[in-house]
Structure formats: structure tokens, C-alpha cells
Amino acid sequence: MMELKIYKGRPSDTNGRLDKEMRTYDLLDKLGIEYTCCDHEAAMTMEACIESDRALDVSMCKNLFLCNRQKTAFYLLMMPGEKPFKTKELSAQIGSARLSFASGEDMGVCLILCPVL
């Protein structure tokens, strides 16, 4: 069973937290957006997220980082966790053939070129 820590708003103990996490809290606070956080170990499958879902009383989303074969177009797809992902259907919807999962290195390059926070 995964250990969960739930916080309403920003966690009081910020030791060991990443700078980008703290910037996210800063932005949410600045915009006046209420939020709840759940610290947990890495969950690499939707099945592993079930415990967090129940603790927060939410349905998790899948976050899929995709690219075309040439790696000239990148997509961040968010969809309901229980919905199956069908590459062919999404490719047709966005007009981009041969979609595949992009790498963590690709995501790092995209974040450097287009920082959000």
C-alpha cells in the first residue's frame, strides 16, 4: 500500500521540493486557485493511481506526451484514466500520422524552448 500525504494548499514543509513545484504553488496562489496536493511515490500505471484517486475523491487523467515520426510536432494529451488510448483515432483527429510516445529527453528540450512557469 502506497503512503499518501494530502495537503489543502501549499505543503508547510517545503524541504526537498523541486523549484518548479514551488513555482507552481506560487502561480496557483497568485491566481487565487484553491488546490489539494497528494504526495505519493511514483505511479507509472493507472492501476497504481487508484489509491490516490480514492484519497482525493477524483478521477485521474492520463497525461501522454506524443510526437510525430520526424519529432517536429509534439502533443500533450490529457484524457480520462479509464479511457483506452487509440493512436489511430487521435492521428486522424489532429491530422498527424505516425504518432508515438516522445521521450523524457524530448520533453526536457520542449520545456527549455517553451517554459510554462
The first five atom37 places (N, CA, C, CB, O) and aatype in JSON, in Angstrom:
{
  "aatype": [12, 12, 6, 10, 11, 9, 18, 11, 7, 1, 14, 15, 3, 16, 2, 7, 1, 10, 3, 11, 6, 12, 1, 16, 18, 3, 10, 10, 3, 11, 10, 7, 9, 6, 18, 16, 4, 4, 3, 8, 6, 0, 0, 12, 16, 12, 6, 0, 4, 9, 6, 15, 3, 1, 0, 10, 3, 19, 15, 12, 4, 11, 2, 10, 13, 10, 4, 2, 1, 5, 11, 16, 0, 13, 18, 10, 10, 12, 12, 14, 7, 6, 11, 14, 13, 11, 16, 11, 6, 10, 15, 0, 5, 9, 7, 15, 0, 1, 10, 15, 13, 0, 15, 7, 6, 3, 12, 7, 19, 4, 10, 9, 10, 4, 14, 19, 10],
  "atom_mask": [
    [1, 1, 1, 1, 1],
    [1, 1, 1, 1, 1],
    [1, 1, 1, 1, 1],
    [1, 1, 1, 1, 1],
    [1, 1, 1, 1, 1],
    [1, 1, 1, 1, 1],
    [1, 1, 1, 1, 1],
    [1, 1, 1, 1, 1],
    [1, 1, 1, 0, 1],
    [1, 1, 1, 1, 1],
    [1, 1, 1, 1, 1],
    [1, 1, 1, 1, 1],
    [1, 1, 1, 1, 1],
    [1, 1, 1, 1, 1],
    [1, 1, 1, 1, 1],
    [1, 1, 1, 0, 1],
    [1, 1, 1, 1, 1],
    [1, 1, 1, 1, 1],
    [1, 1, 1, 1, 1],
    [1, 1, 1, 1, 1],
    [1, 1, 1, 1, 1],
    [1, 1, 1, 1, 1],
    [1, 1, 1, 1, 1],
    [1, 1, 1, 1, 1],
    [1, 1, 1, 1, 1],
    [1, 1, 1, 1, 1],
    [1, 1, 1, 1, 1],
    [1, 1, 1, 1, 1],
    [1, 1, 1, 1, 1],
    [1, 1, 1, 1, 1],
    [1, 1, 1, 1, 1],
    [1, 1, 1, 0, 1],
    [1, 1, 1, 1, 1],
    [1, 1, 1, 1, 1],
    [1, 1, 1, 1, 1],
    [1, 1, 1, 1, 1],
    [1, 1, 1, 1, 1],
    [1, 1, 1, 1, 1],
    [1, 1, 1, 1, 1],
    [1, 1, 1, 1, 1],
    [1, 1, 1, 1, 1],
    [1, 1, 1, 1, 1],
    [1, 1, 1, 1, 1],
    [1, 1, 1, 1, 1],
    [1, 1, 1, 1, 1],
    [1, 1, 1, 1, 1],
    [1, 1, 1, 1, 1],
    [1, 1, 1, 1, 1],
    [1, 1, 1, 1, 1],
    [1, 1, 1, 1, 1],
    [1, 1, 1, 1, 1],
    [1, 1, 1, 1, 1],
    [1, 1, 1, 1, 1],
    [1, 1, 1, 1, 1],
    [1, 1, 1, 1, 1],
    [1, 1, 1, 1, 1],
    [1, 1, 1, 1, 1],
    [1, 1, 1, 1, 1],
    [1, 1, 1, 1, 1],
    [1, 1, 1, 1, 1],
    [1, 1, 1, 1, 1],
    [1, 1, 1, 1, 1],
    [1, 1, 1, 1, 1],
    [1, 1, 1, 1, 1],
    [1, 1, 1, 1, 1],
    [1, 1, 1, 1, 1],
    [1, 1, 1, 1, 1],
    [1, 1, 1, 1, 1],
    [1, 1, 1, 1, 1],
    [1, 1, 1, 1, 1],
    [1, 1, 1, 1, 1],
    [1, 1, 1, 1, 1],
    [1, 1, 1, 1, 1],
    [1, 1, 1, 1, 1],
    [1, 1, 1, 1, 1],
    [1, 1, 1, 1, 1],
    [1, 1, 1, 1, 1],
    [1, 1, 1, 1, 1],
    [1, 1, 1, 1, 1],
    [1, 1, 1, 1, 1],
    [1, 1, 1, 0, 1],
    [1, 1, 1, 1, 1],
    [1, 1, 1, 1, 1],
    [1, 1, 1, 1, 1],
    [1, 1, 1, 1, 1],
    [1, 1, 1, 1, 1],
    [1, 1, 1, 1, 1],
    [1, 1, 1, 1, 1],
    [1, 1, 1, 1, 1],
    [1, 1, 1, 1, 1],
    [1, 1, 1, 1, 1],
    [1, 1, 1, 1, 1],
    [1, 1, 1, 1, 1],
    [1, 1, 1, 1, 1],
    [1, 1, 1, 0, 1],
    [1, 1, 1, 1, 1],
    [1, 1, 1, 1, 1],
    [1, 1, 1, 1, 1],
    [1, 1, 1, 1, 1],
    [1, 1, 1, 1, 1],
    [1, 1, 1, 1, 1],
    [1, 1, 1, 1, 1],
    [1, 1, 1, 1, 1],
    [1, 1, 1, 0, 1],
    [1, 1, 1, 1, 1],
    [1, 1, 1, 1, 1],
    [1, 1, 1, 1, 1],
    [1, 1, 1, 0, 1],
    [1, 1, 1, 1, 1],
    [1, 1, 1, 1, 1],
    [1, 1, 1, 1, 1],
    [1, 1, 1, 1, 1],
    [1, 1, 1, 1, 1],
    [1, 1, 1, 1, 1],
    [1, 1, 1, 1, 1],
    [1, 1, 1, 1, 1],
    [1, 1, 1, 1, 1]
  ],
  "atom_positions": [
    [[0.85, -1.18, 0.0], [0.0, 0.0, 0.0], [0.89, 1.24, 0.0], [-0.96, 0.0, 1.23], [1.86, 1.32, 0.76]],
    [[0.56, 2.19, -0.84], [1.33, 3.4, -1.02], [1.05, 4.39, 0.13], [1.01, 4.05, -2.38], [-0.09, 4.54, 0.56]],
    [[2.11, 5.05, 0.61], [1.93, 6.08, 1.64], [1.51, 7.38, 0.95], [3.24, 6.28, 2.48], [2.17, 7.85, 0.02]],
    [[0.41, 7.96, 1.43], [-0.11, 9.2, 0.86], [-0.09, 10.3, 1.91], [-1.54, 8.99, 0.32], [-0.4, 10.06, 3.08]],
    [[0.28, 11.5, 1.49], [0.17, 12.68, 2.35], [-0.64, 13.7, 1.57], [1.6, 13.25, 2.75], [-0.28, 14.08, 0.45]],
    [[-1.75, 14.15, 2.16], [-2.64, 15.07, 1.48], [-2.57, 16.43, 2.17], [-4.1, 14.53, 1.47], [-2.61, 16.53, 3.39]],
    [[-2.47, 17.49, 1.34], [-2.38, 18.86, 1.84], [-3.46, 19.7, 1.15], [-0.96, 19.45, 1.58], [-3.68, 19.57, -0.05]],
    [[-4.11, 20.54, 1.91], [-5.01, 21.54, 1.34], [-4.15, 22.76, 1.09], [-6.25, 21.86, 2.3], [-3.73, 23.43, 2.04]],
    [[-3.88, 23.07, -0.17], [-2.98, 24.16, -0.5], [-1.52, 23.73, -0.4], [0.0, 0.0, 0.0], [-1.2, 22.54, -0.42]],
    [[-0.66, 24.71, -0.28], [0.79, 24.5, -0.26], [1.22, 23.7, 0.97], [1.52, 25.85, -0.29], [0.8, 24.02, 2.08]],
    [[2.06, 22.67, 0.8], [2.58, 21.94, 1.96], [3.41, 22.87, 2.85], [3.44, 20.74, 1.51], [4.14, 23.72, 2.35]],
    [[3.29, 22.72, 4.17], [4.03, 23.6, 5.07], [5.53, 23.29, 5.06], [3.48, 23.46, 6.5], [6.34, 24.2, 5.2]],
    [[5.9, 22.04, 4.9], [7.31, 21.66, 4.84], [7.73, 21.61, 3.37], [7.58, 20.28, 5.55], [7.3, 20.72, 2.63]],
    [[8.56, 22.54, 2.96], [8.98, 22.61, 1.56], [10.39, 22.07, 1.35], [8.91, 24.05, 1.06], [10.93, 22.17, 0.24]],
    [[11.0, 21.5, 2.37], [12.34, 20.92, 2.23], [12.32, 19.78, 1.22], [12.86, 20.42, 3.58], [11.46, 18.91, 1.26]],
    [[13.29, 19.8, 0.31], [13.43, 18.74, -0.67], [12.51, 18.85, -1.86], [0.0, 0.0, 0.0], [12.53, 17.98, -2.74]],
    [[11.7, 19.87, -1.93], [10.78, 20.03, -3.06], [11.49, 20.74, -4.2], [9.52, 20.82, -2.65], [12.36, 21.59, -3.98]],
    [[11.13, 20.39, -5.41], [11.74, 20.99, -6.6], [11.3, 22.44, -6.76], [11.38, 20.18, -7.85], [10.2, 22.82, -6.37]],
    [[12.2, 23.22, -7.34], [11.9, 24.64, -7.59], [10.66, 24.79, -8.48], [13.1, 25.33, -8.24], [9.84, 25.68, -8.25]],
    [[10.52, 23.93, -9.49], [9.35, 24.05, -10.38], [8.05, 23.73, -9.65], [9.51, 23.11, -11.6], [7.0, 24.28, -9.98]],
    [[8.11, 22.84, -8.66], [6.91, 22.57, -7.85], [6.54, 23.81, -7.06], [7.14, 21.37, -6.9], [5.36, 24.17, -6.99]],
    [[7.52, 24.46, -6.46], [7.25, 25.66, -5.66], [6.73, 26.79, -6.54], [8.52, 26.1, -4.92], [5.86, 27.55, -6.13]],
    [[7.27, 26.91, -7.75], [6.77, 27.94, -8.69], [5.32, 27.66, -9.08], [7.66, 27.98, -9.96], [4.54, 28.59, -9.29]],
    [[4.96, 26.38, -9.17], [3.57, 26.02, -9.47], [2.66, 26.47, -8.34], [3.43, 24.5, -9.69], [1.6, 27.05, -8.58]],
    [[3.06, 26.21, -7.09], [2.27, 26.68, -5.95], [2.17, 28.2, -5.96], [2.88, 26.19, -4.61], [1.1, 28.76, -5.71]],
    [[3.28, 28.88, -6.25], [3.28, 30.35, -6.31], [2.25, 30.85, -7.33], [4.68, 30.88, -6.67], [1.5, 31.79, -7.05]],
    [[2.23, 30.22, -8.5], [1.3, 30.64, -9.55], [-0.15, 30.4, -9.14], [1.61, 29.91, -10.86], [-1.0, 31.27, -9.3]],
    [[-0.43, 29.22, -8.61], [-1.8, 28.92, -8.17], [-2.24, 29.89, -7.09], [-1.89, 27.47, -7.65], [-3.37, 30.38, -7.11]],
    [[-1.35, 30.18, -6.13], [-1.68, 31.13, -5.07], [-1.92, 32.53, -5.64], [-0.56, 31.18, -4.02], [-2.87, 33.21, -5.25]],
    [[-1.06, 32.94, -6.55], [-1.18, 34.27, -7.17], [-2.52, 34.41, -7.91], [-0.02, 34.52, -8.14], [-3.13, 35.48, -7.89]],
    [[-2.96, 33.34, -8.56], [-4.21, 33.36, -9.31], [-5.43, 33.11, -8.43], [-4.16, 32.33, -10.4], [-6.57, 33.16, -8.91]],
    [[-5.21, 32.85, -7.13], [-6.3, 32.63, -6.21], [-7.01, 31.3, -6.43], [0.0, 0.0, 0.0], [-8.2, 31.17, -6.13]],
    [[-6.3, 30.31, -6.94], [-6.88, 29.0, -7.22], [-6.65, 28.09, -6.02], [-6.27, 28.37, -8.52], [-5.51, 27.87, -5.61]],
    [[-7.73, 27.56, -5.46], [-7.62, 26.61, -4.36], [-7.2, 25.26, -4.92], [-8.96, 26.49, -3.56], [-7.62, 24.88, -6.01]],
    [[-6.38, 24.53, -4.18], [-5.91, 23.23, -4.66], [-5.59, 22.31, -3.49], [-4.67, 23.4, -5.55], [-5.34, 22.76, -2.37]],
    [[-5.62, 21.03, -3.78], [-5.26, 19.99, -2.84], [-4.12, 19.19, -3.46], [-6.47, 19.07, -2.48], [-4.17, 18.84, -4.64]],
    [[-3.1, 18.9, -2.67], [-1.94, 18.15, -3.15], [-1.91, 16.78, -2.49], [-0.63, 18.91, -2.86], [-2.37, 16.6, -1.36]],
    [[-1.36, 15.84, -3.2], [-1.21, 14.49, -2.67], [0.21, 14.02, -2.97], [-2.28, 13.51, -3.28], [0.54, 13.77, -4.13]],
    [[1.04, 13.91, -1.94], [2.38, 13.35, -2.12], [2.29, 11.84, -2.08], [3.36, 13.88, -1.03], [1.64, 11.26, -1.21]],
    [[2.94, 11.2, -3.03], [2.96, 9.74, -3.1], [4.17, 9.3, -3.9], [1.64, 9.18, -3.73], [4.8, 10.11, -4.58]],
    [[4.48, 8.03, -3.8], [5.57, 7.5, -4.61], [5.15, 7.51, -6.07], [5.96, 6.07, -4.15], [3.97, 7.65, -6.39]],
    [[6.12, 7.37, -6.97], [5.82, 7.4, -8.4], [4.79, 6.34, -8.75], [7.11, 7.18, -9.23], [4.87, 5.2, -8.29]],
    [[3.82, 6.72, -9.56], [2.77, 5.81, -10.02], [2.85, 5.78, -11.55], [1.33, 6.27, -9.53], [2.46, 6.74, -12.21]],
    [[3.35, 4.7, -12.09], [3.6, 4.62, -13.53], [2.46, 4.01, -14.34], [4.84, 3.82, -13.77], [2.5, 4.0, -15.57]],
    [[1.44, 3.51, -13.65], [0.29, 2.94, -14.35], [-0.98, 3.53, -13.75], [0.28, 1.38, -14.26], [-0.97, 4.04, -12.63]],
    [[-2.07, 3.46, -14.49], [-3.34, 3.95, -13.98], [-3.79, 3.1, -12.79], [-4.41, 3.94, -15.08], [-4.44, 3.61, -11.87]],
    [[-3.47, 1.82, -12.8], [-3.82, 0.95, -11.67], [-3.16, 1.44, -10.38], [-3.42, -0.51, -11.96], [-3.75, 1.37, -9.31]],
    [[-1.93, 1.93, -10.5], [-1.2, 2.42, -9.33], [-1.8, 3.73, -8.81], [0.28, 2.61, -9.67], [-1.52, 4.12, -7.68]],
    [[-2.59, 4.41, -9.61], [-3.18, 5.69, -9.22], [-4.5, 5.54, -8.45], [-3.42, 6.54, -10.44], [-5.01, 6.52, -7.91]],
    [[-5.04, 4.34, -8.41], [-6.36, 4.13, -7.81], [-6.41, 4.62, -6.36], [-6.74, 2.64, -7.86], [-7.39, 5.24, -5.95]],
    [[-5.36, 4.35, -5.6], [-5.33, 4.76, -4.19], [-5.39, 6.28, -4.05], [-4.07, 4.22, -3.5], [-6.12, 6.81, -3.21]],
    [[-4.63, 6.98, -4.89], [-4.66, 8.45, -4.87], [-6.03, 8.96, -5.3], [-3.57, 9.03, -5.79], [-6.54, 9.92, -4.72]],
    [[-6.62, 8.34, -6.3], [-7.98, 8.71, -6.75], [-8.95, 8.69, -5.58], [-8.47, 7.75, -7.87], [-9.69, 9.64, -5.35]],
    [[-8.92, 7.58, -4.85], [-9.85, 7.42, -3.73], [-9.57, 8.43, -2.62], [-9.77, 6.0, -3.18], [-10.5, 8.99, -2.05]],
    [[-8.3, 8.66, -2.31], [-7.95, 9.58, -1.23], [-8.39, 11.01, -1.55], [-6.43, 9.55, -0.98], [-8.82, 11.74, -0.66]],
    [[-8.28, 11.4, -2.82], [-8.64, 12.76, -3.22], [-10.09, 12.86, -3.72], [-7.7, 13.23, -4.31], [-10.58, 13.96, -3.96]],
    [[-10.76, 11.72, -3.86], [-12.12, 11.66, -4.39], [-12.2, 12.31, -5.77], [-13.09, 12.35, -3.42], [-13.06, 13.16, -6.03]],
    [[-11.29, 11.89, -6.65], [-11.23, 12.39, -8.02], [-10.98, 11.22, -8.97], [-10.13, 13.48, -8.18], [-10.69, 10.1, -8.53]],
    [[-11.1, 11.49, -10.24], [-10.7, 10.53, -11.27], [-9.47, 11.09, -11.96], [-11.86, 10.27, -12.31], [-9.49, 12.2, -12.49]],
    [[-8.42, 10.34, -11.94], [-7.16, 10.79, -12.53], [-7.27, 10.84, -14.05], [-6.01, 9.89, -12.11], [-8.1, 10.17, -14.66]],
    [[-6.4, 11.64, -14.63], [-6.26, 11.72, -16.08], [-4.94, 11.09, -16.49], [-6.36, 13.18, -16.57], [-3.96, 11.12, -15.74]],
    [[-4.94, 10.53, -17.68], [-3.68, 10.1, -18.29], [-3.06, 11.33, -18.91], [-3.9, 8.96, -19.36], [-3.76, 12.16, -19.51]],
    [[-1.75, 11.47, -18.78], [-1.01, 12.53, -19.45], [-0.02, 11.84, -20.37], [-0.28, 13.48, -18.41], [0.93, 11.21, -19.91]],
    [[-0.25, 11.96, -21.67], [0.6, 11.28, -22.65], [1.35, 12.31, -23.48], [-0.25, 10.36, -23.56], [0.74, 13.2, -24.07]],
    [[2.66, 12.18, -23.53], [3.5, 13.08, -24.31], [3.84, 12.37, -25.61], [4.8, 13.49, -23.52], [4.53, 11.35, -25.61]],
    [[3.34, 12.91, -26.72], [3.43, 12.25, -28.01], [4.16, 13.11, -29.03], [2.04, 11.91, -28.53], [4.31, 14.32, -28.84]],
    [[4.62, 12.47, -30.09], [5.26, 13.22, -31.18], [5.0, 12.51, -32.51], [6.79, 13.37, -30.93], [4.62, 11.34, -32.55]],
    [[5.23, 13.26, -33.6], [5.17, 12.62, -34.91], [6.5, 11.91, -35.18], [4.85, 13.68, -36.04], [7.45, 12.05, -34.4]],
    [[6.57, 11.17, -36.25], [7.76, 10.37, -36.52], [9.01, 11.23, -36.69], [7.56, 9.53, -37.77], [10.1, 10.82, -36.29]],
    [[8.86, 12.4, -37.28], [10.0, 13.29, -37.52], [10.43, 14.06, -36.27], [9.66, 14.26, -38.62], [11.48, 14.71, -36.27]],
    [[9.63, 13.97, -35.22], [9.86, 14.73, -33.99], [9.91, 16.24, -34.26], [11.17, 14.28, -33.32], [10.74, 16.96, -33.72]],
    [[8.99, 16.67, -35.12], [8.85, 18.1, -35.41], [7.58, 18.68, -34.79], [8.85, 18.34, -36.91], [7.4, 19.9, -34.75]],
    [[6.7, 17.81, -34.32], [5.46, 18.24, -33.67], [5.27, 17.38, -32.42], [4.21, 18.12, -34.64], [5.38, 16.16, -32.46]],
    [[4.97, 18.05, -31.3], [4.8, 17.37, -30.02], [3.42, 17.69, -29.48], [5.9, 17.78, -29.01], [2.89, 18.78, -29.7]],
    [[2.83, 16.74, -28.76], [1.48, 16.88, -28.24], [1.44, 16.37, -26.81], [0.47, 16.12, -29.12], [2.02, 15.33, -26.49]],
    [[0.75, 17.1, -25.95], [0.48, 16.62, -24.6], [-1.01, 16.32, -24.54], [0.91, 17.68, -23.5], [-1.84, 17.23, -24.59]],
    [[-1.33, 15.05, -24.45], [-2.71, 14.6, -24.44], [-3.12, 14.27, -23.02], [-2.91, 13.37, -25.36], [-2.46, 13.49, -22.34]],
    [[-4.2, 14.87, -22.58], [-4.78, 14.55, -21.28], [-6.15, 13.95, -21.55], [-4.88, 15.83, -20.34], [-6.96, 14.51, -22.28]],
    [[-6.38, 12.79, -20.94], [-7.64, 12.09, -21.18], [-8.03, 11.31, -19.93], [-7.54, 11.15, -22.41], [-7.18, 11.03, -19.09]],
    [[-9.32, 10.95, -19.81], [-9.74, 10.19, -18.62], [-8.92, 8.91, -18.48], [-11.25, 9.84, -18.72], [-8.61, 8.23, -19.46]],
    [[-8.58, 8.6, -17.24], [-7.72, 7.46, -16.98], [-8.29, 6.14, -17.43], [0.0, 0.0, 0.0], [-7.54, 5.24, -17.81]],
    [[-9.61, 6.0, -17.39], [-10.21, 4.71, -17.75], [-10.42, 4.54, -19.25], [-11.54, 4.55, -17.04], [-10.73, 3.45, -19.72]],
    [[-10.23, 5.63, -20.02], [-10.46, 5.56, -21.46], [-9.22, 5.0, -22.17], [-10.83, 6.97, -22.02], [-8.11, 5.47, -21.92]],
    [[-9.4, 4.02, -23.03], [-8.23, 3.48, -23.76], [-7.72, 4.48, -24.79], [-8.59, 2.15, -24.44], [-8.51, 5.18, -25.43]],
    [[-6.42, 4.54, -24.94], [-5.8, 5.42, -25.91], [-5.64, 4.68, -27.23], [-4.43, 5.94, -25.4], [-5.05, 3.6, -27.28]],
    [[-6.18, 5.26, -28.3], [-6.1, 4.65, -29.63], [-5.38, 5.62, -30.56], [-7.53, 4.3, -30.18], [-5.93, 6.63, -31.0]],
    [[-4.12, 5.28, -30.84], [-3.26, 6.15, -31.63], [-3.89, 6.5, -32.97], [-1.91, 5.48, -31.86], [-3.86, 7.66, -33.39]],
    [[-4.46, 5.52, -33.64], [-5.04, 5.74, -34.98], [-6.13, 6.8, -34.94], [-5.61, 4.43, -35.54], [-6.19, 7.66, -35.82]],
    [[-7.0, 6.75, -33.93], [-8.09, 7.72, -33.83], [-7.57, 9.13, -33.6], [-9.05, 7.32, -32.7], [-8.02, 10.08, -34.23]],
    [[-6.6, 9.27, -32.68], [-6.06, 10.6, -32.42], [-5.31, 11.13, -33.64], [-5.12, 10.57, -31.2], [-5.44, 12.31, -33.97]],
    [[-4.54, 10.28, -34.3], [-3.82, 10.7, -35.51], [-4.77, 11.29, -36.54], [-3.05, 9.51, -36.12], [-4.48, 12.31, -37.15]],
    [[-5.92, 10.64, -36.72], [-6.91, 11.14, -37.68], [-7.51, 12.46, -37.22], [-8.03, 10.1, -37.88], [-7.72, 13.36, -38.04]],
    [[-7.77, 12.59, -35.92], [-8.39, 13.82, -35.4], [-7.48, 15.03, -35.55], [-8.74, 13.64, -33.94], [-7.97, 16.12, -35.84]],
    [[-6.18, 14.86, -35.35], [-5.27, 16.02, -35.4], [-4.51, 16.12, -36.71], [-4.29, 15.96, -34.26], [-3.75, 17.07, -36.9]],
    [[-4.7, 15.17, -37.61], [-4.04, 15.21, -38.91], [-2.54, 15.01, -38.83], [0.0, 0.0, 0.0], [-1.79, 15.65, -39.56]],
    [[-2.11, 14.13, -37.95], [-0.69, 13.85, -37.8], [-0.48, 12.34, -37.79], [-0.12, 14.5, -36.5], [-0.84, 11.66, -36.83]],
    [[0.09, 11.84, -38.86], [0.3, 10.39, -38.98], [1.48, 9.94, -38.14], [0.51, 10.0, -40.44], [2.38, 10.72, -37.81]],
    [[1.47, 8.67, -37.81], [2.59, 8.01, -37.15], [2.95, 8.61, -35.8], [3.78, 8.05, -38.04], [4.12, 8.9, -35.54]],
    [[1.98, 8.79, -34.95], [2.24, 9.28, -33.6], [2.88, 8.18, -32.77], [0.94, 9.77, -32.92], [2.58, 7.0, -32.93]],
    [[3.78, 8.59, -31.87], [4.37, 7.66, -30.92], [4.65, 8.42, -29.63], [5.67, 7.01, -31.49], [4.52, 9.64, -29.57]],
    [[5.04, 7.68, -28.6], [5.37, 8.32, -27.34], [6.71, 9.02, -27.47], [5.39, 7.29, -26.19], [7.69, 8.44, -27.93]],
    [[6.75, 10.27, -27.06], [8.0, 11.03, -27.06], [8.8, 10.65, -25.81], [7.73, 12.58, -27.11], [8.25, 10.15, -24.83]],
    [[10.08, 10.9, -25.85], [10.95, 10.53, -24.74], [11.0, 11.63, -23.68], [12.36, 10.23, -25.25], [10.58, 12.76, -23.92]],
    [[11.52, 11.28, -22.53], [11.74, 12.27, -21.48], [12.71, 13.34, -21.93], [0.0, 0.0, 0.0], [12.57, 14.51, -21.56]],
    [[13.7, 12.96, -22.73], [14.67, 13.94, -23.25], [13.96, 14.94, -24.16], [15.81, 13.23, -24.03], [14.25, 16.13, -24.13]],
    [[13.02, 14.44, -24.99], [12.25, 15.34, -25.85], [11.45, 16.34, -25.02], [11.3, 14.54, -26.77], [11.38, 17.52, -25.36]],
    [[10.85, 15.86, -23.93], [10.09, 16.75, -23.06], [10.99, 17.82, -22.46], [9.39, 15.94, -21.95], [10.61, 18.99, -22.37]],
    [[12.19, 17.42, -22.05], [13.14, 18.39, -21.49], [13.48, 19.48, -22.48], [0.0, 0.0, 0.0], [13.56, 20.66, -22.12]],
    [[13.7, 19.1, -23.74], [14.0, 20.09, -24.79], [12.82, 21.02, -24.99], [14.37, 19.39, -26.12], [12.99, 22.23, -25.11]],
    [[11.6, 20.47, -25.03], [10.41, 21.29, -25.22], [10.24, 22.28, -24.08], [9.16, 20.41, -25.34], [9.86, 23.43, -24.3]],
    [[10.51, 21.85, -22.85], [10.37, 22.74, -21.7], [11.41, 23.85, -21.72], [10.46, 21.95, -20.4], [11.14, 24.97, -21.29]],
    [[12.6, 23.55, -22.2], [13.64, 24.58, -22.29], [13.25, 25.6, -23.36], [15.02, 23.94, -22.63], [13.41, 26.81, -23.15]],
    [[12.74, 25.12, -24.5], [12.38, 26.02, -25.59], [11.12, 26.81, -25.34], [12.23, 25.25, -26.84], [10.95, 27.91, -25.87]],
    [[10.22, 26.25, -24.53], [8.93, 26.89, -24.29], [8.55, 26.74, -22.82], [7.82, 26.29, -25.21], [7.64, 25.98, -22.51]],
    [[9.23, 27.43, -21.91], [8.93, 27.26, -20.49], [7.55, 27.8, -20.15], [10.0, 27.95, -19.63], [7.14, 28.85, -20.64]],
    [[6.84, 27.06, -19.31], [5.5, 27.45, -18.9], [5.56, 28.26, -17.63], [4.6, 26.23, -18.71], [4.87, 29.28, -17.51]],
    [[6.37, 27.82, -16.68], [6.46, 28.5, -15.38], [7.83, 29.09, -15.19], [6.15, 27.54, -14.24], [8.1, 29.71, -14.15]]
  ]
}
